[in-house]
Amino acid sequence: MRSMSPSQASARAHIPTWRTVLAGFGVSLATTLVLSAIGGIVMTVVTVDAATVDAAVPVIAYLSAGMGGLYASRLAGEKGGRNGLLVGIVYLAAVLAVSAAVIREPISMEVLGTKGGAILLVALVGGIIGVNV
């Protein structure tokens, strides 16, 4: 674990959780945009079948949630699991809201349970890793 001066530790301890969660959520959104843009560029250059795209979309969401959880917990310096999980919850809610607005068809509970649970788990692990790096 890295060492920091007592003033740095006390300054980090006073950062409100909502601020770290919003910062982590912002990193998650930015990661989603960057990875989606890279995927779009690759798909214009190389012919990609629909199965590959269907497999890549959740991976982008998992990486984005993990990066957001990692960033939030590094910013807070403590309680990485909580911060990562909260980022995952906010990110999942945003993804579901955008999906409902764009696709306009109901999502199955099975898909929500597996992919949503995986997003929350990856964000949680990202938060735990971020506090310990």
N, C-alpha and C positions, 0 to 999 in steps of 0.2 A: 504494500500500500504506500502511496506517495505521501511524503510529509509536507506539511504546510505550516506557515506561521500561525500562531493563535489568532492574530487579527484577520488573516485570510479565512480561517475556519469559522470565526464568529460572523464575518461578513456573509459568507455563503449560507450559514445556518439561518440567516434572517431573510433570505430570498423566499418570497411566498411560493407555495406549491403551484398555484394557478399560473404564475409567471413562467416557471420552468416547464410546466405542461404545455402552455401555449407556444413557448420557444421550441420545444420538441415536436409539437404538431406542425409548426412552420417548417422545420427541417424535414419532417415526413412528407409534407406536400412538395417541397422543393425536390426531394429525392424522387418522388413519383413523377414529377414533371421532367426531370433530367433523364431518368431511365426510360420513360415513355417516348421522349424525343429520340433517344438513341435507338430504341426499338423501332420507331417509325422510319428512321434513316436506314437502318439495316433492312427493313422490309421493302423499302423502295429499291435498294440495290440488289438484294438477293430475293429470289422467289421463295416464299415461306408458306407452308400449308396451314390450314386453319387449326389443326391439332397443336402445332407448335405455338401458335398465338394463344390458344386456350391454356396451354401450360405455362406460358411466360407471364401472363397477366397476374396470377396469384403470386408468383415469385417477386414481381415488382412490388406488390403490396407488402409481402413479408419483409423484403429488404428495407422498404421505406419505414415500416413500423419499427423495425429493429434500430435503424439509424436515429429515428426520433426519440426512442426510449434511451438509447445510448447518450445522445446529446443532452437530454433533459437531466439525466442522472449525473453526468459530468458537470453540468452547470450547477446543480444543487449540491453535489459533493456528498450527499448522504441519502438514505432511503431510496436506493436505486430501483428496487422492485416496485415500490409504490409509484414512483414517478414514471417508470416505464409502463406499468399497467395503465395508469391514467392516460398517458399519451396514446396507448393502444386503443383504449375505449373511445377517446375523442376521434382518433383517426378512423376507427371502424364505423362510428356513427356518421362521420362525414362521407365515407365511401358508400355506405348504405343510402344516405340521403341523395347523393349524386346519382347512384345507380337507379333509385326509385324514380327520380325526375327524368332520367334519360331513357331508361329501358321500359318503364311503365308496365312491368309484369311482375307478379309476386315472386319472391325468392323462397326456395324451399327451406324448411327448417334444418334439413340434413346439410345443405350447402352452408347455411348460416352457422351451424354448429361446428362443422369441420374447418371451413376456411376462416370464419370469424374467430373460432377458438385458436387456430394457428396464428392469426394476426396478434391476438392478445398474448399468446405464449411467447412469440418472438419479441414483441415489445417489452415484455417482462424480463426476458433473458437479456435483451439489449440494455435495459436499465441496470440489471445486476452487474453486467460486464462493465458498463460505463462508470459505475461508482468504484470499481476495483482496478481500473486501468490508470 
